[in-house]
Structure formats: structure tokens, C-alpha cells
Amino acid sequence: MEEEARPREARAASARVVLLQGDITTQEADAIVNAANSSLMGGGGVDGAIHRAGGPRILEECKAIVDERGRLPAGEAVATTAGRMPARWVIHTVGPRWQGGSRGEDGTLAHAYRSSLEVARELGAHTVAFPSISTGAYGYPVAEAARVALAAIRAELEEHPGTIAEVRLVLHDPHTLAAFEQALADTFGE
Ligand code: ADP
């Protein structure tokens, strides 16, 4: 029955990349990332969980952002405070909807991770927690999404070493965790 545990941690430049199974809303991290939609008006999945846990203030801030700059295009990211959650900030990003893989979904997904980390750096966040963007309602196959995510995170941390000391991927279910463990081995292994 016993399986050899696969590594859940890797290094990229001066930062740690850590995988764990859990609920992103309870994470003690400077910033947590929300897999939002372009309206920024909340939704199901992790988006709903973040707004429920954080309270109404987050939605008020999202409304102000949309009033000022309009809907958030896929791949981009903006920050609000985190309301009642332990984190200081929520970074809202929009992943691609899976449409079969030939519509540039991989580039948009990588951009969502990279722009979130760029916003985190601008805020001065040292620890950043991500959910698995696009692999719920947006239907991105999780094995592929995990590889895109970890490659994007690694590239961003290597290109901009310093501020961010830990990127934590908080995966909600064992299947998603297993996909990220495999992708971590593929991306960071020799
Ligand atoms: P998307 O629309 O980008 O696909 P979803 O929220 O539907 O976003 O799903 C993205 C991932 O977030 C899924 O793996 C889902 O299981 C996971 N998820 C849902 N709730 C939470 C939570 N509280 N913490 C972390 N991950 C969560």
C-alpha cells in the first residue's frame, strides 16, 4: 500500500515552491490568488470561497476596480485587501477557459501566474499562495495546467529573484495535488 512520497518542495533562485492540499482561504500568506472571472463580481469554486471567507469588503474593492478600468482580461491580475482572511491581499487573476488547447490557453494561463507574481512583487509580498487556476469550472486539463503553472512560476522567480521567498500551491483535492507533484518532478527534476 505504501507509496514513495513524491517531493512537495523545490527551489527557484532564492525562493521555495511548495505544494500542499488545503483551503486557500485559511492560508497564512501575505497574498492569496483568486481564480476570478473577468467581471470580478464573484462566482463559484475558489472565487466564491474567497468572497465568503473574506466578507463584503473585497467585492466593494472589486467593483471600484471595474468602475475605473473595466473588466479584467484573461491573463491579467489586480489586488484588493483580504477582508477577514489571514492574508493581507487577494490578487485576482483570470485564467483561460479551456477550448481544446489550440486557442493559446497555455500562454494565457502562464500569463495569469506571471502577472499575479508581478503584482505580488509590487505589493512587497514575501509569501504568495495560488489555487490551481482554470482547472475547475474553466475545464483546463489538470496535468497540463500544472506543468504550465510550475514552468511559469519557475521562470518568473528566476527572472526576478528577491522579494518573493515562497510560492505555495494550495490544491483542494488529492487528484490535483498528485498532478502538481508530477509536474514539480518534471519541471524541477534533473
Ligand atoms: P476556474 O474557473 O479558474 O476553473 P474554480 O474555482 O472552478 O476556478 O477551480 C479552480 C480550482 O480551485 C479547482 O481545483 C477547485 O477544486 C479549487 N478550489 C475550490 N475551492 C478552493 C479552496 N477553498 N481553496 C483552494 N482551492 C479551491
Residues whose N, C-alpha, C, O or C-beta is under 5 A from the ligand:
A	BS01	ADP	G22 D23 I24 T25 A35 G44 G45 V46 D47 A49 G95 P131 S132 I133 S134 T135 G136 A137 Y138 G139 V170 H172 T176
